[in-house]
Amino acid sequence: MFQIVVIDDDPAIQLVLTRLLKKQGYDVTAAKDGQEGLALAQQLHPALIICDWMMPRMNGIEVCRRVKADAKLSTTFFILLTSLDSVEDRVKGLDAGADDFISKPIEINELQARVRSGLRLHQLNHDLQTEKQKLTAELAEAAEYVRSLLPEPLKGPIAIQGKYIPSSSLGGDGFDYFWLNENLLAIYLMDTAGHGLKAALPSISVMNLLRSQALPNLDYSQPSQVLSALNRTFQMTAQNDKYFTIWYGVYNRVKRQLTYATAGHPPAVLLSGTPQSIQRLKTPGMPVGMFEDVVFTDRVCDIQASSTLYIFSDGIYEIPQPNDTIWGLDPFINLLKNCKNGVKSNLDHILQEVEAINAKDIFDDDVSILEIKFD
């Protein structure tokens, strides 16, 4: 049974509406003014409210505005009862959030039809909200599963910390690091295009494939070979049109050299030396899965003592700003430079600064970052 709240300071109209709607099978509660009606709405969470426009203490426009501002009443259908019929008045009502209007004097058949229509829309909105909540819960579970696949922090002469913050719609970020042998450490971070489970599933597949080293006849210490093998395996025409970017590197701790290759991914940032130098580590290459004949190349970088390497997804710097611009890569690299602090991890501080720059409660895209400290 649908719950309806009638708000009107005229006892006669209260009585007529209450009796009429009860005969239609609805559960009806009446209030004599706006404040009482708002309190009833917050208590009962009705499917529909019929509210007079002109009332003492709190008019119908203000009641409507407060109802629509309450997240718990988001699906309540709001009908303004009014003798005002000018376009300007209707605009005021619509701006306040009113869903429909009934003109005085009330025509019974019109009232019944508008109530039925409003309740259908309420039910539809309620069902959509329920499905949205289910989807949100499923995406949260998927994000937890992705997080469970991520590696634990690495301690020792090479210390690695990683952070993963999923967006509300879940993206396709993933990262890992593992020893190929006692001297070679593989490190990568990837980002699948799009959002939702269709983006997360390819990332999960790549992480499992690389961790198990299941690609045959492949030297995992050669980044360009790894990217070429992934490109052959994950062509977007066979992967729901999903492609991904990736930064893949192998560190030789004996030679103190980092060999790396990238596929359309943002550059890694290497901070080293005193005075501090900044290197952007990136190679040419299209994202994995776009084209079959892409050629990936390796580059080698010497790693000085006490250097720090940051690998990240573009969600950490492509943050919309209030002036309709994007924060951008260069300001983010300046943040990394200013946060450098000895052997202690700077990730928490970096993410606090990034979250302060993001004007929303949650990021529009997944945010992933690895911090690798050498010696």
C-alpha positions, -999 to +999 in steps of 0.1 A: +000+000+000+014+034-010+019+060+017+006+095+008+010+127+028-015+155+023-004+190+035-030+218+035-041+244+061-077+241+049-094+214+070-121+209+044-096+202+016-077+179+040-108+159+047-119+157+010-084+146-002-079+121+026-113+104+021-109+103-016-074+088-016-083+063+011-112+050-010-086+044-037-067+021-014-039+044-003-025+049+032-031+087+038-018+110+065-027+147+067-008+177+081-022+212+088+009+232+078+043+229+061+064+223+092+041+195+104+040+180+069+078+181+065+082+163+098+057+136+087+075+132+054+108+127+072+092+102+095+070+082+070+091+085+037+059+086+017+056+076-020+038+108-028+031+142-012+002+166-022+011+200-007-008+233-009+013+262-022+000+290+000+003+282+037+014+300+069+047+292+087+062+273+057+047+275+022+046+246-003+076+258-022+098+256+009+084+222+018+092+210-017+127+223-016+135+207+017+119+174+007+140+173-025+171+181-006+167+150+017+184+120+002+160+097+020+131+113+002+147+112-033+120+091-049+090+108-033+068+123-059+058+159-050+025+175-063+019+212-056-017+222-051-022+257-062-046+283-076-017+301-092-015+294-129+010+318-144+041+305-162+063+323-137+047+306-108+050+272-125+087+279-131+092+287-094+076+254-085+097+234-110+129+251-098+120+240-062+117+204-074+080+200-079+071+170-101+035+180-109+008+205-102-029+203-095-050+235-099-077+246-076-106+241-076-097+204-076-112+182-104-115+147-090-107+127-121-076+148-128-065+143-092-068+106-094-050+104-127-021+125-116-018+105-084-017+073-103+009+087-127+030+100-098+030+067-080+041+049-112+070+073-115+078+069-078+079+031-082+101+033-112+125+056-094+125+034-064+133+003-085+161+022-103+175+033-069+174-004-057+192-016-088+218+012-085+225+002-049+229-034-060+253-024-088+272-002-063+276-031-039+287-054-067+313-029-079+325-025-043+329-063-041+348-063-074+371-035-061+378-055-030+387-085-051+411-064-072+426-051-040+431-086-028+452-094-059+476-065-053+510-074-037+520-067-001+546-039+005+582-049-003+608-042+024+645-043+022+671-024+001+644-020-025+612-008-007+579-007-026+546+007-014+515+008-035+481+025-032+449+018-050+417+039-047+388+026-069+364+051-084+327+049-077+322+031-110+354+010-108+381+013-134+407-010-148+438-002-127+462-029-115+498-033-105+523-059-093+559-065-086+577-099-083+613-113-084+622-130-116+653-143-099+675-132-070+687-101-089+659-091-113+627-074-100+597-069-124+574-040-118+544-029-137+512-008-135+484-009-160+451+009-167+423-005-188+401+019-207+366+025-194+349+017-162+329-011-146+335-049-146+342-048-183+373-028-175+383-046-143+382-081-158+410-076-184+432-061-157+426-092-135+434-114-164+467-096-171+477-096-135+471-134-132+489-140-165+520-121-156+522-133-120+521-169-132+544-162-161+521-182-182+529-166-216+550-192-234+585-187-248+588-153-233+617-136-215+600-116-187+632-096-181+627-079-215+599-054-212+594-048-249+589-086-254+564-087-226+544-058-241+545-074-275+532-107-261+504-090-242+495-071-274+492-103-294+471-119-266+448-090-258+437-076-291+407-054-284+387-070-312+386-101-291+383-083-257+350-064-259+369-035-275+389-030-244+426-019-246+450-009-218+480+012-211+509-003-192+543+007-178+566-024-173+601-023-160+628-047-147+654-036-122+688-053-121+700-047-085+736-059-093+740-035-123+717-009-107+699-006-140+663-003-148+651-015-182+616-003-191+590+000-219+556+016-220+524+012-240+505+045-241+510+049-203+520+081-184+557+084-178+571+071-145+590+097-126+625+091-112+637+115-085+674+112-077+706+130-068+715+162-049+705+187-062+675+166-071+670+157-107+637+146-123+635+121-151+603+111-170+607+074-180+586+067-211+590+050-245+570+052-277+542+027-281+504+025-285+482+010-258+481-027-257+453-042-279+448-013-303+468-026-333+485-059-340+517-045-356+528-021-328+566-021-321+576-016-285+611-005-275+633-008-244+652+019-226+678+016-199+682+039-169+710+039-143+697+041-108+716+062-083+716+055-046+686+069-026+665+074-058+628+072-057+606+060-086+569+067-090+546+048-114+510+058-116+477+058-136+464+090-151+435+091-126+458+106-101+464+138-121+434+141-145+413+157-119+386+182-129+389+216-114+362+242-105+373+264-135+365+235-159+402+226-164+422+195-156+448+196-129+474+178-151+507+159-151+531+188-146+515+200-113+515+164-101+552+159-108+559+191-089+540+176-060+561+145-062+593+166-062+582+186-032+571+155-012+605+137-015+616+128+021+645+105+027+638+068+033+603+073+047+574+066+024+556+097+010+525+080-004+501+090+024+512+126+021+510+126-017+475+111-016+463+136+010+474+164-013+457+148-043+425+143-024+425+179-014+428+189-050+399+167-059+367+186-053+345+155-051+341+129-024+354+102-047+376+102-078+362+101-113+387+074-122+407+048-104+438+061-087+469+038-085+505+046-076+536+027-068+565+042-049+599+024-053+627+035-031+662+023-040+686+018-011 
